[in-house]
Amino acid sequence: MVEFTHDLDMSEEKAEFVNNGKIRTETFVPLEVRLPKERPEFAAPLKKLQELMGAEKFSRRISRLQNINKDGKNLLIVAGNERLRTLLLKEDLPAIMKAFDVDNVRIVGGSGFGGIDAF
């Protein structure tokens, strides 16, 4: 008779990660701190967006964004999850368009910070 034993509950999975010396973990820095350092042209639109949205909502939604890119009158926002993407589209799209002076905004989500479920 063979006896099977396991340490985990059947509903749990043990996460296994590949050790890769080229990948590192960094502390998340809010978008309004990180982005103007990388691309100074985003400082003014982010400040305007904060004024339009209010500091509290801006902190909950915009600070958490992974990235923003602009090409002419087009804006691409990487939200990181579908819930945030939906809120931005439903409630904040006019303010985003006004602050960044764009005609087209595409917001992608669902990538998560680990990139496991990349869009």
N, C-alpha and C positions, 0 to 999 in steps of 0.2 A: 504494500500500500504506500502511495506517495502522498506526502503531506505538504500542502502549499502554505507558506506563511508570508505575510507582508507587513511592513510597518505603517503603510498609509491606508487611510480609509479608501474605499473603492471610488469615491467621488473626487478624490484629490489626485493631482498629478504632480510628480516631482519635476521641477524645472531644471533643465540641464543647459548650460551655456558653454559654447566653445571658447576656449581661451585664445584670444587674439591680441598680440602685443601692439597692433596698429590701431586698435580701438580703445578709446579712453572715455571715462565718465567725467562730465563737468557739471558744476552747479548751474542750475538754470538761472539766467539773468533776464529780468523783465524786458520785453521788446523795446519799450521807450528808452531804456538805458543802453541796450545792445545795438539797436539798429542805427541810431545817429552816429555812433562811433565808426560803424562799418560804411555807412552811406549818409553823410551829413545832410543831403537834400531832403531826407525824411524827417528831420527835426521839426520844422515848421508845420508840416501837415499833421504830425502826431500831436503836437501841442494844440492845433486847431480842433482836431478830433476829440481831444480830452475836454476842451471847452464845450463842444457841441453835445457830447454824451454825458458829461458830468464825471467828476473824479472817481466816484465809487464804481459806477458801471464800467468806466474805462479800465479801472484796475482789475475788475472781474473778467472782462472779456478781451480787451486789447493787449494788456500786459502779458497774457498767457499765450499769445500767438507765437507760432514757430518762426514765421517769416512773412515778409511782404516784398513784392517786386512790382515795379512800374515800368511800362513801356508806352510812352506817349500818353494816350487817353485810356489805356488798359491797365487794370490793377489785378494782381494775383495775390491772394492771401492763403497761407497755409495755416489752418486752424488747429489741426492735431486731433480733433475728435468731431464726430457728427453732431453732437448736441450743441457745441459752441458754433459750429458752422450754421446750423439751423437758426439759432438765436440771432446771429449777425445778419443773416439774410432777411429774417422776418422783422427785426426791430431796428437795426442799425444801418442798413444799406444806404438810405439817403444821406445820413451824416458822413459815412465813409466816402461816398461819391463827392460830396461837397468839400470835405477836408482835403482830399487828394486831387481834386479837380479832374475827375475822370468820367468817362461815359459808360465804361464797361467794367464790371467787377466780377471776378471769378473767385469763389471761395471753395477750397478743397479741404476735406477733413478726413478723419479715419486713419491717419497714419500712426497715431500714438507716438510717444517719445522714444520707444524702442524700435519703431519701424517694422514691428512684427506683422501688422496688418496694413502694410503700405497701400496707398491708393493707386 
